[in-house]
């Protein structure tokens, strides 16, 4: 039988050791504090929701001073349908560009706007025109990527078409449609429908020809439209079409379509891929191009890393400002390298330790709304019914949570639109991390001071 009776007498602790063990109980203080800070997240989220709703209310009050931006001569095809059904119709919000685009057919000037790319493929949008001869047998996939923006007096667009078999217009053929081509359908400022076809015999500068809206075969063109400038450039696996349209030509509707011909002998149209899946006037996209005045107003009131959406009563985006992915620079991020002192080195090492210990706010993440022109989420629908609300959502890459607050906008007692304000959870995470850093620093300092005092007291007693 084992005898433990002498074990207690074998382990003898002096006063210093006993006081040291007692002082270890102080470690429970930072542990409890850490758990408390974790519980603070819900409180911080609620405060952020209140702040964002108030921000949306103020923005709505400011926008009510500009009621003309909600006035339109063109209503969606089914204006009596519920908001969520009307919002599903095609709408194109033309976002501003930072500078003019160089018309050369290359995508170099568009790399800063890659988050605005909209992809179209035959599996999503295939519009067959009965009066055209369409080759339906053994179809191959067809797709293109589309970007658009405005700067100054022009609208710019880029089409990156995936087409391994480019068929150009024949030299002696007056037809515009027995080849690959780009078609534009728009309403002018007088709300008159106009159609243009851009076809070419070879890469380089191409011309735009106006055709009658009902002229499906397009054997002859009405006239050459010199105001539309475009460049066709071949690329590996397809071609690019870059174009420039004066804003003075545009009304309130605009749609593009790319026609694909693969057989250079039969020259039948295999695909006619539009941005609205239709060639009817009531299905042509409505467009919104924000005025410089409203852009200036929104940029003055947008704050930090937040984003503002201005919506009409059909949930169509008519203006926006701000960027959720703007990096938050801290003071140490901008200090000159040559002025680093010993204190700053220690501070940097401590910060590096906390960055490794604590989850850091994501400065880059996948923004699922970067290229949208319609917002039809539940919180937007609620605002378009007169109810202010908030909602959290997670980004597709699960790196950030985004809070959206919406608020209705009225004109003379009638609801004309809504404002949606977004902000990421980064601000909550930053506050949490700051609180944890302070807690750890104070706890370590308090623990060291307590240890020194207790050890000094133990030394004095011994």
C-alpha positions as CSV (number, residue, x, y, z in Angstrom):
1,X,0.0,0.0,0.0
2,X,1.3,3.4,-1.0
3,X,1.9,5.9,1.8
4,X,1.3,9.6,1.1
5,X,1.6,10.8,4.6
6,X,5.1,12.2,4.2
7,X,4.4,13.9,0.9
8,X,3.1,17.1,2.5
9,X,6.1,17.4,4.7
10,X,8.4,16.7,1.7
11,X,7.2,19.7,-0.2
12,X,7.9,22.8,1.8
13,X,7.2,26.3,0.5
14,X,8.8,29.4,1.9
15,X,7.0,32.7,2.2
16,X,8.2,34.0,-1.2
17,X,6.8,30.9,-3.0
18,X,3.5,31.1,-1.1
19,X,3.0,34.8,-1.9
20,X,4.0,34.1,-5.6
21,X,1.3,31.4,-5.8
22,X,-1.2,33.8,-4.3
23,X,-0.3,36.5,-6.8
24,X,-1.0,34.1,-9.7
25,X,-4.7,34.5,-8.7
26,X,-4.4,38.0,-10.2
27,X,-4.4,36.3,-13.7
28,X,-8.2,35.7,-13.3
29,X,-8.7,39.5,-13.7
30,X,-7.6,39.8,-17.4
31,X,-9.4,36.5,-18.2
32,X,-12.7,37.9,-16.8
33,X,-12.0,41.2,-18.6
34,X,-11.4,39.4,-21.9
35,X,-14.7,37.5,-21.6
36,X,-16.5,40.8,-20.8
37,X,-15.0,42.5,-23.9
38,X,-16.2,39.6,-26.1
39,X,-19.7,40.2,-24.8
40,X,-19.3,43.9,-25.8
41,X,-19.5,43.0,-29.5
42,X,-23.3,42.8,-29.4
43,X,-23.5,46.2,-27.7
44,X,-21.1,47.7,-30.2
45,X,-23.1,46.3,-33.1
46,X,-26.3,47.8,-31.7
47,X,-24.6,51.2,-31.3
48,X,-23.3,51.0,-34.9
49,X,-26.8,50.2,-36.1
50,X,-28.3,53.2,-34.3
51,X,-25.5,55.4,-35.7
52,X,-26.0,54.2,-39.2
53,X,-29.8,54.6,-39.1
54,X,-29.3,58.2,-37.9
55,X,-26.8,58.8,-40.7
56,X,-29.2,57.5,-43.2
57,X,-32.0,59.7,-41.8
58,X,-29.7,62.8,-42.1
59,X,-28.8,61.9,-45.7
60,X,-32.4,61.4,-46.6
61,X,-33.2,64.8,-45.2
62,X,-30.4,66.4,-47.3
63,X,-31.5,64.6,-50.5
64,X,-35.1,65.7,-50.1
65,X,-33.8,69.2,-51.1
66,X,-33.0,67.8,-54.6
67,X,-36.4,66.2,-55.6
68,X,-35.6,66.6,-59.3
69,X,-33.2,63.7,-59.3
70,X,-36.2,61.3,-58.8
71,X,-38.2,62.7,-61.7
72,X,-38.2,60.6,-64.8
73,X,-40.1,60.5,-68.0
74,X,-39.7,56.8,-68.5
75,X,-41.3,54.2,-66.2
76,X,-40.4,50.5,-66.0
77,X,-42.5,48.3,-68.3
78,X,-44.9,47.1,-65.5
79,X,-45.2,50.1,-63.2
80,X,-48.1,48.5,-61.4
81,X,-46.1,45.5,-60.3
82,X,-44.8,45.1,-56.8
83,X,-41.5,46.8,-56.0
84,X,-39.5,43.5,-55.8
85,X,-40.8,42.5,-59.3
86,X,-40.2,45.8,-60.9
87,X,-36.7,45.9,-59.4
88,X,-35.9,42.7,-61.2
89,X,-36.1,44.4,-64.6
90,X,-32.9,45.5,-66.2
91,X,-31.4,48.8,-65.1
92,X,-27.9,50.1,-65.7
93,X,-26.2,52.5,-63.3
94,X,-23.3,54.3,-65.1
95,X,-20.6,54.8,-62.5
96,X,-18.1,57.7,-62.7
97,X,-14.6,57.2,-63.9
98,X,-11.5,58.9,-62.5
99,X,-10.2,60.0,-65.9
100,X,-11.0,59.8,-69.6
101,X,-10.4,56.5,-71.3
102,X,-7.9,56.3,-74.1
103,X,-9.7,54.8,-77.1
104,X,-7.3,52.1,-78.3
105,X,-9.3,48.9,-77.8
106,X,-7.1,47.6,-74.9
107,X,-8.3,47.0,-71.3
108,X,-5.3,48.8,-69.7
109,X,-7.4,51.9,-68.7
110,X,-10.0,49.7,-67.1
111,X,-7.9,47.7,-64.7
112,X,-8.8,50.0,-61.8
113,X,-12.5,49.2,-62.4
114,X,-12.3,45.4,-62.5
115,X,-14.8,45.2,-59.7
116,X,-17.4,46.7,-62.0
117,X,-17.2,43.9,-64.6
118,X,-20.5,42.3,-65.6
119,X,-20.3,38.9,-67.3
120,X,-22.9,37.7,-69.8
121,X,-23.1,34.2,-71.2
122,X,-25.4,32.2,-73.4
123,X,-26.6,30.2,-70.4
124,X,-28.0,33.4,-68.9
125,X,-29.2,35.6,-71.7
126,X,-30.0,34.3,-75.1
127,X,-32.3,36.3,-77.3
128,X,-33.3,34.8,-80.6
129,X,-34.7,37.1,-83.3
130,X,-37.2,35.1,-85.4
131,X,-36.7,37.2,-88.5
132,X,-33.0,36.4,-88.5
133,X,-31.5,33.2,-89.7
134,X,-30.0,31.7,-86.6
135,X,-27.7,28.7,-86.7
136,X,-29.1,26.5,-83.9
137,X,-27.1,23.2,-84.4
138,X,-24.0,22.3,-82.4
139,X,-23.9,25.6,-80.6
140,X,-20.7,26.4,-78.7
141,X,-20.5,28.6,-75.6
142,X,-20.5,32.3,-76.1
143,X,-19.8,35.0,-73.6
144,X,-18.5,38.5,-73.0
145,X,-17.5,40.8,-70.2
146,X,-18.9,44.3,-70.0
147,X,-17.8,47.5,-68.2
148,X,-19.1,51.0,-68.5
149,X,-18.5,54.4,-66.9
150,X,-18.8,58.1,-67.6
151,X,-16.3,61.0,-67.4
152,X,-16.8,64.5,-68.6
153,X,-19.2,64.6,-71.5
154,X,-18.9,61.0,-72.6
155,X,-20.0,57.5,-71.7
156,X,-17.3,54.8,-72.2
157,X,-17.8,51.1,-72.5
158,X,-15.6,48.1,-73.0
159,X,-16.7,44.7,-74.3
160,X,-14.3,41.8,-73.9
161,X,-15.8,39.1,-76.2
162,X,-14.7,35.5,-76.0
163,X,-14.9,34.3,-79.6
164,X,-12.2,32.1,-81.2
165,X,-13.7,32.4,-84.7
166,X,-14.0,36.1,-85.6
167,X,-16.0,36.8,-88.7
168,X,-15.5,40.2,-90.2
169,X,-17.7,42.1,-92.6
170,X,-17.2,41.3,-96.3
171,X,-15.7,44.1,-98.3
172,X,-18.4,44.2,-101.0
173,X,-21.4,43.3,-98.8
174,X,-23.7,46.1,-97.8
175,X,-25.3,44.0,-95.1
176,X,-24.2,44.8,-91.5
177,X,-25.3,41.5,-89.9
178,X,-23.6,38.7,-91.8
179,X,-20.6,39.0,-89.4
180,X,-19.8,39.6,-85.8
181,X,-21.1,43.0,-84.7
182,X,-22.1,45.1,-81.7
183,X,-25.6,46.7,-81.6
184,X,-26.7,49.6,-79.5
185,X,-30.3,50.5,-78.7
186,X,-31.0,53.8,-76.9
187,X,-33.6,56.5,-76.5
188,X,-32.4,60.0,-77.3
189,X,-33.2,63.1,-75.1
190,X,-36.6,63.3,-76.9
191,X,-37.4,59.7,-76.0
192,X,-37.1,58.5,-79.5
193,X,-35.8,54.9,-80.0
194,X,-32.6,54.6,-82.1
195,X,-30.6,51.6,-83.1
196,X,-26.9,51.5,-84.1
197,X,-24.8,48.7,-85.5
198,X,-21.0,48.6,-85.2
199,X,-19.4,46.3,-87.7
200,X,-15.9,46.3,-89.3
201,X,-13.9,44.8,-92.1
202,X,-10.8,44.5,-89.9
203,X,-9.4,45.5,-86.5
204,X,-8.9,49.2,-85.7
205,X,-11.3,52.2,-85.8
206,X,-14.8,51.1,-86.6
207,X,-17.9,53.1,-87.6
208,X,-21.4,53.1,-86.1
209,X,-24.4,53.0,-88.5
210,X,-27.9,54.0,-87.6
211,X,-30.6,51.6,-88.7
212,X,-34.4,51.8,-88.4
213,X,-35.6,50.1,-85.2
214,X,-37.7,47.7,-87.2
215,X,-35.0,46.9,-89.8
216,X,-34.1,43.4,-88.6
217,X,-32.1,42.4,-91.7
218,X,-30.2,45.7,-91.6
219,X,-29.3,45.4,-95.3
220,X,-28.8,49.1,-95.5
221,X,-27.9,51.8,-93.0
222,X,-29.8,55.0,-92.5
223,X,-26.6,57.0,-92.0
224,X,-23.2,57.0,-90.5
225,X,-23.2,58.2,-86.9
226,X,-19.9,60.0,-86.4
227,X,-20.5,61.0,-82.8
228,X,-20.0,57.4,-81.7
229,X,-16.4,56.5,-81.6
230,X,-15.2,52.9,-81.3
231,X,-12.1,50.7,-81.7
232,X,-12.1,46.9,-82.4
233,X,-9.0,45.0,-81.2
234,X,-8.3,41.3,-81.5
235,X,-7.2,39.5,-78.3
236,X,-6.1,35.9,-77.5
237,X,-9.4,34.0,-77.7
238,X,-11.6,36.8,-79.0
239,X,-11.7,40.6,-79.4
240,X,-12.4,43.8,-77.6
241,X,-14.7,46.6,-78.6
242,X,-14.1,49.9,-76.8
243,X,-16.6,52.8,-77.5
244,X,-17.3,56.3,-76.6
245,X,-20.8,57.9,-76.7
246,X,-21.6,61.5,-76.0
247,X,-23.9,61.9,-73.1
248,X,-25.9,64.4,-75.1
249,X,-27.1,61.5,-77.3
250,X,-28.6,59.6,-74.4
251,X,-32.1,59.7,-73.0
252,X,-33.2,57.3,-70.2
253,X,-32.8,53.9,-71.8
254,X,-29.7,52.1,-73.2
255,X,-29.0,48.5,-74.1
256,X,-26.1,46.7,-75.8
257,X,-26.0,43.4,-77.7
258,X,-23.2,41.3,-79.2
259,X,-24.0,39.2,-82.3
260,X,-21.8,36.1,-83.0
261,X,-21.3,34.5,-86.4
262,X,-18.9,31.5,-86.5
263,X,-19.4,30.2,-90.0
264,X,-17.7,32.5,-92.6
265,X,-19.5,30.7,-95.4
266,X,-23.1,30.6,-94.3
267,X,-22.7,33.7,-92.1
268,X,-25.8,32.9,-90.0
269,X,-26.1,34.6,-86.6
270,X,-25.4,31.9,-84.0
271,X,-25.9,34.0,-80.9
272,X,-27.4,37.4,-80.2
273,X,-26.5,38.1,-76.6
274,X,-28.0,41.2,-75.1
275,X,-27.7,42.8,-71.7
276,X,-31.5,42.5,-71.2
277,X,-32.4,39.2,-72.9
278,X,-34.8,41.0,-75.2
279,X,-34.9,43.3,-78.2
280,X,-38.2,45.0,-77.3
281,X,-38.4,48.6,-76.4
282,X,-40.1,48.0,-73.0
283,X,-37.3,45.7,-72.1
284,X,-34.4,48.1,-72.9
285,X,-32.5,48.9,-69.8
286,X,-33.3,52.1,-68.0
287,X,-30.1,54.0,-67.2
288,X,-28.9,56.4,-64.5
289,X,-26.0,58.8,-64.8
290,X,-25.7,60.9,-61.7
291,X,-25.3,64.7,-62.2
292,X,-22.1,66.4,-60.9
293,X,-24.3,68.3,-58.4
294,X,-25.6,65.1,-56.7
295,X,-22.2,63.5,-56.8
296,X,-20.7,66.5,-55.0
297,X,-23.5,66.4,-52.4
298,X,-23.0,62.7,-51.7
299,X,-19.2,62.9,-51.5
300,X,-19.5,65.7,-49.0
301,X,-21.7,63.7,-46.6
302,X,-20.2,60.3,-47.0
303,X,-18.0,59.3,-44.0
304,X,-14.9,57.1,-43.6
305,X,-15.2,53.6,-45.0
306,X,-18.9,53.7,-45.7
307,X,-20.9,53.7,-48.8
308,X,-24.1,55.5,-49.8
309,X,-26.7,54.2,-52.3
310,X,-29.4,56.5,-53.6
311,X,-32.4,54.6,-55.0
312,X,-35.6,55.5,-56.8
313,X,-39.0,54.0,-56.0
314,X,-38.2,51.0,-58.2
315,X,-35.0,50.2,-56.2
316,X,-32.9,51.3,-59.2
317,X,-29.5,52.9,-58.2
318,X,-29.4,56.5,-59.4
319,X,-26.3,57.6,-57.5
320,X,-23.7,56.2,-55.0
321,X,-20.6,57.4,-53.2
322,X,-18.0,56.0,-50.9
323,X,-16.0,52.8,-50.8
324,X,-16.1,50.0,-48.2
325,X,-12.6,48.8,-49.0
326,X,-10.9,52.1,-48.2
327,X,-7.9,51.2,-46.0
328,X,-8.0,52.8,-42.5
329,X,-4.6,54.3,-42.0
330,X,-3.3,54.6,-38.4
331,X,-0.9,57.3,-37.3
332,X,2.2,55.0,-37.3
333,X,1.4,54.0,-40.9
334,X,2.3,57.5,-42.2
335,X,5.2,58.5,-40.1
336,X,8.6,59.0,-42.0
337,X,10.9,56.0,-41.9
338,X,13.9,58.1,-41.0
339,X,12.3,59.5,-37.8
340,X,11.9,56.1,-36.1
341,X,13.0,56.1,-32.5
342,X,13.7,53.4,-30.0
343,X,10.2,54.0,-28.5
344,X,8.7,53.5,-31.9
345,X,10.6,50.3,-32.4
346,X,9.2,48.9,-29.1
347,X,5.7,50.1,-30.0
348,X,6.0,48.4,-33.4
349,X,7.1,45.2,-31.8
350,X,4.1,45.3,-29.4
351,X,1.8,46.1,-32.3
352,X,3.1,43.2,-34.3
353,X,2.5,40.9,-31.3
354,X,-1.1,42.0,-31.0
355,X,-1.6,41.6,-34.8
356,X,-0.5,38.0,-34.5
357,X,-2.6,37.5,-31.4
358,X,-5.8,39.2,-32.4
359,X,-8.0,39.0,-35.5
360,X,-7.3,42.0,-37.7
361,X,-9.8,44.0,-39.8
362,X,-9.8,42.9,-43.4
363,X,-8.7,45.8,-45.7
364,X,-9.5,43.8,-48.9
365,X,-12.5,41.6,-49.3
366,X,-15.0,40.5,-52.0
367,X,-17.6,43.1,-52.5
368,X,-20.7,41.4,-53.9
369,X,-22.4,44.8,-54.7
370,X,-19.6,46.5,-56.5
371,X,-21.2,46.3,-59.9
372,X,-24.9,46.1,-59.2
373,X,-27.4,48.6,-60.6
374,X,-30.5,47.4,-58.6
375,X,-30.8,46.7,-54.9
376,X,-33.8,44.5,-54.1
377,X,-32.9,43.2,-50.7
378,X,-35.5,43.0,-47.9
379,X,-34.2,46.1,-46.1
380,X,-34.5,48.1,-49.3
381,X,-38.0,46.8,-49.9
382,X,-38.9,47.8,-46.4
383,X,-37.6,51.4,-46.9
384,X,-39.5,51.6,-50.2
385,X,-42.6,50.8,-48.1
386,X,-41.8,53.6,-45.7
387,X,-40.0,51.6,-43.0
388,X,-36.4,52.3,-41.8
389,X,-34.5,49.1,-41.1
390,X,-31.1,47.5,-40.7
391,X,-29.6,44.2,-41.7
392,X,-26.2,42.5,-41.4
393,X,-24.8,40.3,-44.2
394,X,-21.5,38.4,-44.7
395,X,-19.3,38.9,-47.8
396,X,-18.9,36.0,-50.1
397,X,-15.4,35.3,-48.9
398,X,-16.6,35.5,-45.2
399,X,-13.9,38.0,-44.3
400,X,-16.2,40.9,-43.3
401,X,-19.7,41.5,-42.1
402,X,-21.5,44.5,-43.7
403,X,-24.3,46.5,-42.0
404,X,-26.9,48.2,-44.2
405,X,-29.3,50.8,-42.9
406,X,-32.1,52.1,-45.1
407,X,-34.3,55.1,-44.8
408,X,-37.2,56.3,-47.0
409,X,-37.2,59.6,-49.0
410,X,-40.4,61.6,-49.4
411,X,-41.4,64.5,-51.6
412,X,-44.6,66.4,-50.6
413,X,-45.7,63.4,-48.6
414,X,-45.2,60.9,-51.4
415,X,-42.5,58.2,-51.2
416,X,-40.0,58.8,-54.1
417,X,-37.1,56.6,-53.2
418,X,-34.7,55.5,-50.4
419,X,-31.2,55.9,-49.2
420,X,-29.1,52.9,-48.1
421,X,-25.9,53.4,-46.1
422,X,-23.4,50.6,-45.6
423,X,-20.5,50.1,-43.2
424,X,-18.3,47.1,-42.4
425,X,-17.8,45.5,-39.0
426,X,-14.2,46.6,-39.1
427,X,-14.9,49.5,-36.8
428,X,-16.4,47.1,-34.2
429,X,-13.4,44.8,-34.5
430,X,-11.0,47.8,-34.1
431,X,-12.7,48.9,-30.9
432,X,-12.6,45.4,-29.5
433,X,-8.9,45.0,-30.3
434,X,-8.1,48.3,-28.7
435,X,-10.0,47.3,-25.6
436,X,-8.2,44.0,-25.4
437,X,-4.8,45.6,-25.9
438,X,-5.5,48.1,-23.1
439,X,-6.8,45.3,-20.9
440,X,-3.7,43.2,-21.5
441,X,-1.3,46.1,-21.0
442,X,-2.9,47.2,-17.7
443,X,-3.2,43.6,-16.5
444,X,0.5,42.9,-17.2
445,X,1.5,46.2,-15.6
446,X,-0.7,45.5,-12.5
447,X,0.6,41.9,-12.3
448,X,4.3,43.1,-12.4
449,X,3.7,45.8,-9.8
450,X,1.8,43.3,-7.5
451,X,4.6,40.8,-7.9
452,X,7.3,43.3,-7.0
453,X,5.4,44.5,-3.9
454,X,4.6,41.0,-2.7
455,X,8.1,39.8,-3.2
456,X,9.5,42.8,-1.5
457,X,7.2,42.2,1.4
458,X,8.1,38.5,1.5
459,X,11.8,39.3,1.5
460,X,11.3,41.7,4.4
461,X,9.4,39.1,6.4
462,X,12.0,36.4,5.8
